[in-house]
Amino acid sequence: MREAHVQHRERLRWAGLAVVAALGLVAAALISTRTGAGRWLDDAVRDWVLNELPGSFRRPLSDIARPLVIVALAPVVVVLALLAFVRRSWRRAIAGVVVPAAATLLALEVRVQDVFGIGDDAFPSNHAAAGLGLLVGVAIVWPRRVTRRGLGALAAAGFGVGLGNVSWYAHLPRDVVGSVLLVVCVTALVLAVLGGDSPNLADDVTAARASAKAADDPRPTGPRPEASDGAVPSELQEPTERQTRA
């Protein structure tokens, strides 16, 4: 009963995060296009990226972030999802595939329909949504629980994907911000529906690691031997006065 209550609470937290991210997406679209401060900030960030970073760095970063990351990560996510499914971790398998696919399709739909009335077809960036969604998918289907270093590496890769979509005139910063919020929204919504107590839904991974840790623990697991009646073993008793004099 307690476990069900905890899972219900976690689902509500993910659902709340999805709502916050959706509201943030709407706010980012409206502020960046319909307010002077939002347009100024968007232009300032774009100009800094295009003018301060060398072209020899910006062009390769764009090539990596837009086609190469997607081409490289998509089969990785599919293979890891299949392995997770074989291990009967179907929630992780489904979530790892659904997050990048849904984020990419939603980004394309929002752009085509011009949901926010921006008047262009670049918000949010579907390339950024695909790359960021695939990074999230890797974290979900990874066969081990993601460590802090792993999260740091994923965050750095995500920043590179976002920067690469701006570095060679493909998108404005607002398009990437919209993609980030869209991916967060989709991820939180998927986890709220599927449940799980961690971002990578690693129930089976947690159990396996706990078993491995117990197997590697050299300390005895049985009851500790104790002397009867609270007596202290003779070899640990202090010498008596007679023994000292002798």
MARLOZA-95624 format. One record per residue (C-alpha): residue in three letters; residue number from 1; x, y, z. Coordinates in nm, 4 decimals, padded with zeros to 6 digits. Layout:
ROLO|ALA|NUM|X|Y|Z
...
// end
This chain:
ROLO|MET|1|00.0000|00.0000|00.0000
ROLO|ARG|2|00.2809|00.2357|00.0892
ROLO|GLU|3|00.4643|00.1528|-00.2343
ROLO|ALA|4|00.1526|00.2298|-00.4385
ROLO|HIS|5|00.1168|00.5614|-00.2578
ROLO|VAL|6|00.4790|00.6511|-00.3345
ROLO|GLN|7|00.4371|00.5628|-00.7033
ROLO|HIS|8|00.1195|00.7693|-00.7227
ROLO|ARG|9|00.3013|01.0656|-00.5728
ROLO|GLU|10|00.5884|01.0276|-00.8202
ROLO|ARG|11|00.3458|01.0183|-01.1103
ROLO|LEU|12|00.1867|01.3397|-00.9876
ROLO|ARG|13|00.5279|01.5047|-00.9654
ROLO|TRP|14|00.6112|01.4112|-01.3236
ROLO|ALA|15|00.2695|01.5319|-01.4372
ROLO|GLY|16|00.3260|01.8615|-01.2569
ROLO|LEU|17|00.6630|01.9019|-01.4273
ROLO|ALA|18|00.4985|01.8367|-01.7646
ROLO|VAL|19|00.2460|02.1140|-01.7005
ROLO|VAL|20|00.5184|02.3581|-01.5908
ROLO|ALA|21|00.7271|02.2800|-01.9007
ROLO|ALA|22|00.4232|02.3255|-02.1280
ROLO|LEU|23|00.3499|02.6633|-01.9729
ROLO|GLY|24|00.7163|02.7537|-02.0107
ROLO|LEU|25|00.7005|02.6634|-02.3792
ROLO|VAL|26|00.4059|02.8948|-02.4330
ROLO|ALA|27|00.5732|03.1732|-02.2348
ROLO|ALA|28|00.8993|03.1361|-02.4288
ROLO|ALA|29|00.7156|03.1591|-02.7603
ROLO|LEU|30|00.5164|03.4667|-02.6640
ROLO|ILE|31|00.7893|03.6556|-02.4756
ROLO|SER|32|01.0565|03.5995|-02.7407
ROLO|THR|33|00.8353|03.7141|-03.0270
ROLO|ARG|34|00.5883|03.9680|-02.8838
ROLO|THR|35|00.7912|04.1662|-02.6340
ROLO|GLY|36|01.0771|04.4027|-02.6974
ROLO|ALA|37|01.2871|04.2557|-02.4182
ROLO|GLY|38|01.2359|03.9030|-02.5486
ROLO|ARG|39|01.3340|03.9933|-02.9044
ROLO|TRP|40|01.6353|04.1885|-02.7816
ROLO|LEU|41|01.7587|03.8974|-02.5701
ROLO|ASP|42|01.7094|03.6515|-02.8548
ROLO|ASP|43|01.9027|03.8725|-03.0967
ROLO|ALA|44|02.1769|03.9375|-02.8417
ROLO|VAL|45|02.2404|03.5689|-02.7803
ROLO|ARG|46|02.2348|03.4926|-03.1529
ROLO|ASP|47|02.4776|03.7756|-03.2309
ROLO|TRP|48|02.7138|03.6616|-02.9571
ROLO|VAL|49|02.7212|03.3068|-03.0927
ROLO|LEU|50|02.7705|03.4161|-03.4530
ROLO|ASN|51|03.0226|03.6923|-03.3866
ROLO|GLU|52|03.2235|03.5722|-03.0887
ROLO|LEU|53|03.2718|03.2055|-03.1740
ROLO|PRO|54|03.5097|03.1306|-03.4644
ROLO|GLY|55|03.3610|02.9956|-03.7832
ROLO|SER|56|03.6043|02.7028|-03.7779
ROLO|PHE|57|03.4276|02.5910|-03.4602
ROLO|ARG|58|03.0702|02.6885|-03.5444
ROLO|ARG|59|03.0395|02.5035|-03.8756
ROLO|PRO|60|03.1623|02.1622|-03.7548
ROLO|LEU|61|02.9483|02.1972|-03.4414
ROLO|SER|62|02.6426|02.2563|-03.6596
ROLO|ASP|63|02.7219|01.9504|-03.8712
ROLO|ILE|64|02.7600|01.7367|-03.5589
ROLO|ALA|65|02.4564|01.8691|-03.3760
ROLO|ARG|66|02.2082|01.8544|-03.6612
ROLO|PRO|67|02.2517|01.5401|-03.8701
ROLO|LEU|68|02.5311|01.3378|-03.7073
ROLO|VAL|69|02.4035|01.3214|-03.3490
ROLO|ILE|70|02.0626|01.2057|-03.4682
ROLO|VAL|71|02.2047|00.9475|-03.7076
ROLO|ALA|72|02.4434|00.8135|-03.4426
ROLO|LEU|73|02.2088|00.8062|-03.1429
ROLO|ALA|74|01.8918|00.6751|-03.3058
ROLO|PRO|75|02.0202|00.3181|-03.3587
ROLO|VAL|76|02.1818|00.3204|-03.0138
ROLO|VAL|77|01.8499|00.4009|-02.8486
ROLO|VAL|78|01.6700|00.1328|-03.0533
ROLO|VAL|79|01.9250|-00.1367|-02.9650
ROLO|LEU|80|01.9284|-00.0490|-02.5945
ROLO|ALA|81|01.5487|-00.0389|-02.5913
ROLO|LEU|82|01.5356|-00.3886|-02.7429
ROLO|LEU|83|01.7808|-00.5144|-02.4797
ROLO|ALA|84|01.5695|-00.3570|-02.2060
ROLO|PHE|85|01.2588|-00.5227|-02.3506
ROLO|VAL|86|01.4345|-00.8607|-02.3557
ROLO|ARG|87|01.5146|-00.8096|-01.9878
ROLO|ARG|88|01.1395|-00.7525|-01.9337
ROLO|SER|89|01.1889|-00.3866|-01.8501
ROLO|TRP|90|00.9155|-00.2836|-02.0900
ROLO|ARG|91|00.8541|00.0560|-01.9307
ROLO|ARG|92|01.2115|00.1649|-01.9955
ROLO|ALA|93|01.2021|00.0255|-02.3485
ROLO|ILE|94|00.8808|00.2082|-02.4384
ROLO|ALA|95|00.9808|00.5348|-02.2727
ROLO|GLY|96|01.3241|00.5376|-02.4362
ROLO|VAL|97|01.1707|00.5193|-02.7835
ROLO|VAL|98|00.8562|00.7264|-02.7272
ROLO|VAL|99|01.0311|01.0332|-02.5818
ROLO|PRO|100|01.2507|01.1208|-02.8850
ROLO|ALA|101|00.9871|01.0143|-03.1378
ROLO|ALA|102|00.7051|01.2106|-02.9761
ROLO|ALA|103|00.9221|01.5188|-02.9155
ROLO|THR|104|01.0330|01.5282|-03.2793
ROLO|LEU|105|00.6822|01.4787|-03.4189
ROLO|LEU|106|00.5339|01.7406|-03.1871
ROLO|ALA|107|00.8037|01.9913|-03.2817
ROLO|LEU|108|00.7275|01.9366|-03.6500
ROLO|GLU|109|00.3523|01.9685|-03.5907
ROLO|VAL|110|00.3874|02.2909|-03.3911
ROLO|ARG|111|00.6040|02.4385|-03.6650
ROLO|VAL|112|00.3768|02.3360|-03.9522
ROLO|GLN|113|00.0600|02.4534|-03.7790
ROLO|ASP|114|00.2271|02.7729|-03.6513
ROLO|VAL|115|00.0512|02.7187|-03.3191
ROLO|PHE|116|00.1887|03.0352|-03.1596
ROLO|GLY|117|00.1311|03.2620|-03.4597
ROLO|ILE|118|00.4996|03.3445|-03.4966
ROLO|GLY|119|00.4842|03.3506|-03.8748
ROLO|ASP|120|00.7812|03.1243|-03.9442
ROLO|ASP|121|00.8421|02.7509|-03.9433
ROLO|ALA|122|01.1405|02.7359|-03.7083
ROLO|PHE|123|00.9871|02.7313|-03.3574
ROLO|PRO|124|01.0616|02.4927|-03.1987
ROLO|SER|125|01.3594|02.3337|-03.3706
ROLO|ASN|126|01.2806|01.9781|-03.4733
ROLO|HIS|127|01.6522|01.8949|-03.5083
ROLO|ALA|128|01.7175|02.0143|-03.1541
ROLO|ALA|129|01.4115|01.8290|-03.0270
ROLO|ALA|130|01.5293|01.5085|-03.1965
ROLO|GLY|131|01.8859|01.5376|-03.0647
ROLO|LEU|132|01.7823|01.6261|-02.7110
ROLO|GLY|133|01.5102|01.3626|-02.7097
ROLO|LEU|134|01.7590|01.0966|-02.8147
ROLO|LEU|135|01.9940|01.1979|-02.5339
ROLO|VAL|136|01.7070|01.1546|-02.2891
ROLO|GLY|137|01.6263|00.8211|-02.4525
ROLO|VAL|138|01.9841|00.7021|-02.3992
ROLO|ALA|139|01.9608|00.7968|-02.0307
ROLO|ILE|140|01.6332|00.6062|-01.9940
ROLO|VAL|141|01.7371|00.2806|-02.1621
ROLO|TRP|142|02.0979|00.2801|-02.0405
ROLO|PRO|143|02.1561|-00.0600|-01.8714
ROLO|ARG|144|02.3016|00.0990|-01.5580
ROLO|ARG|145|02.1723|00.3745|-01.3379
ROLO|VAL|146|02.3073|00.7041|-01.4708
ROLO|THR|147|02.5675|00.8545|-01.2376
ROLO|ARG|148|02.6408|01.2196|-01.1740
ROLO|ARG|149|02.9239|01.2074|-01.4257
ROLO|GLY|150|02.6907|01.0538|-01.6774
ROLO|LEU|151|02.4348|01.3269|-01.6184
ROLO|GLY|152|02.7089|01.5867|-01.6584
ROLO|ALA|153|02.8165|01.4306|-01.9889
ROLO|LEU|154|02.4566|01.4236|-02.1127
ROLO|ALA|155|02.4065|01.7862|-02.0082
ROLO|ALA|156|02.7243|01.8893|-02.1934
ROLO|ALA|157|02.6118|01.6976|-02.5028
ROLO|GLY|158|02.2695|01.8621|-02.4809
ROLO|PHE|159|02.4277|02.2057|-02.4620
ROLO|GLY|160|02.6354|02.1198|-02.7680
ROLO|VAL|161|02.3240|02.0121|-02.9574
ROLO|GLY|162|02.1485|02.3373|-02.8701
ROLO|LEU|163|02.4474|02.5532|-02.9574
ROLO|GLY|164|02.5042|02.3651|-03.2814
ROLO|ASN|165|02.1525|02.4453|-03.3988
ROLO|VAL|166|02.2291|02.8164|-03.3641
ROLO|SER|167|02.5945|02.8259|-03.4640
ROLO|TRP|168|02.5424|02.8161|-03.8424
ROLO|TYR|169|02.2286|03.0251|-03.9027
ROLO|ALA|170|01.9855|02.7344|-03.8803
ROLO|HIS|171|01.7819|02.8561|-03.5820
ROLO|LEU|172|01.7418|03.1362|-03.3334
ROLO|PRO|173|01.8092|03.0732|-02.9650
ROLO|ARG|174|01.4357|03.0864|-02.8928
ROLO|ASP|175|01.3840|02.7867|-03.1218
ROLO|VAL|176|01.6286|02.5805|-02.9165
ROLO|VAL|177|01.4784|02.6962|-02.5866
ROLO|GLY|178|01.1393|02.5872|-02.7164
ROLO|SER|179|01.2815|02.2463|-02.8064
ROLO|VAL|180|01.4304|02.2041|-02.4589
ROLO|LEU|181|01.0990|02.2820|-02.2919
ROLO|LEU|182|00.9131|02.0551|-02.5338
ROLO|VAL|183|01.1445|01.7617|-02.4602
ROLO|VAL|184|01.1114|01.8186|-02.0852
ROLO|CYS|185|00.7336|01.8268|-02.1197
ROLO|VAL|186|00.7180|01.5076|-02.3272
ROLO|THR|187|00.9631|01.3241|-02.0995
ROLO|ALA|188|00.7766|01.4166|-01.7837
ROLO|LEU|189|00.4429|01.3236|-01.9400
ROLO|VAL|190|00.5702|00.9836|-02.0550
ROLO|LEU|191|00.7157|00.9074|-01.7118
ROLO|ALA|192|00.3942|01.0186|-01.5454
ROLO|VAL|193|00.1967|00.7739|-01.7598
ROLO|LEU|194|00.4370|00.4800|-01.7336
ROLO|GLY|195|00.5343|00.5369|-01.3726
ROLO|GLY|196|00.8661|00.4540|-01.2107
ROLO|ASP|197|01.0649|00.5872|-00.9226
ROLO|SER|198|01.3555|00.7317|-01.1216
ROLO|PRO|199|01.4175|00.9106|-01.4520
ROLO|ASN|200|01.5505|00.5923|-01.6143
ROLO|LEU|201|01.2804|00.3679|-01.4641
ROLO|ALA|202|01.5637|00.1414|-01.3495
ROLO|ASP|203|01.3736|-00.0978|-01.1220
ROLO|ASP|204|01.5504|-00.4040|-01.2592
ROLO|VAL|205|01.8860|-00.2237|-01.2710
ROLO|THR|206|01.8512|-00.1224|-00.9078
ROLO|ALA|207|01.7748|-00.4774|-00.8009
ROLO|ALA|208|02.0657|-00.6170|-01.0007
ROLO|ARG|209|02.3093|-00.3679|-00.8543
ROLO|ALA|210|02.1890|-00.4375|-00.5030
ROLO|SER|211|02.2388|-00.8119|-00.5538
ROLO|ALA|212|02.5860|-00.7576|-00.6993
ROLO|LYS|213|02.6829|-00.5360|-00.4084
ROLO|ALA|214|02.5670|-00.7956|-00.1584
ROLO|ALA|215|02.7620|-01.0666|-00.3412
ROLO|ASP|216|03.0807|-00.8617|-00.3392
ROLO|ASP|217|03.0512|-00.7696|00.0295
ROLO|PRO|218|03.3222|-00.9718|00.2115
ROLO|ARG|219|03.1638|-00.9187|00.5529
ROLO|PRO|220|02.9763|-01.2165|00.6979
ROLO|THR|221|02.6006|-01.1904|00.6797
ROLO|GLY|222|02.5123|-01.4447|00.9511
ROLO|PRO|223|02.4724|-01.3751|01.3204
ROLO|ARG|224|02.7850|-01.2759|01.5044
ROLO|PRO|225|02.9081|-01.5314|01.7555
ROLO|GLU|226|02.8585|-01.4197|02.1114
ROLO|ALA|227|02.9878|-01.5684|02.4310
ROLO|SER|228|02.7216|-01.7255|02.6492
ROLO|ASP|229|02.5956|-01.5444|02.9597
ROLO|GLY|230|02.7757|-01.2282|02.8533
ROLO|ALA|231|03.1145|-01.3752|02.9448
ROLO|VAL|232|03.4256|-01.2267|02.7890
ROLO|PRO|233|03.6557|-01.4719|02.6067
ROLO|SER|234|03.9561|-01.5657|02.8153
ROLO|GLU|235|04.2086|-01.4342|02.5647
ROLO|LEU|236|04.0498|-01.0881|02.5897
ROLO|GLN|237|04.0273|-01.0779|02.9723
ROLO|GLU|238|04.2626|-00.8498|03.1599
ROLO|PRO|239|04.5221|-01.0339|03.3725
ROLO|THR|240|04.4358|-01.0753|03.7388
ROLO|GLU|241|04.6565|-00.9530|04.0183
ROLO|ARG|242|04.7912|-01.3076|04.0797
ROLO|GLN|243|04.8752|-01.3527|03.7104
ROLO|THR|244|05.0534|-01.0156|03.7092
ROLO|ARG|245|05.2700|-01.1024|04.0047
ROLO|ALA|246|05.3557|-01.4388|03.8584
// end
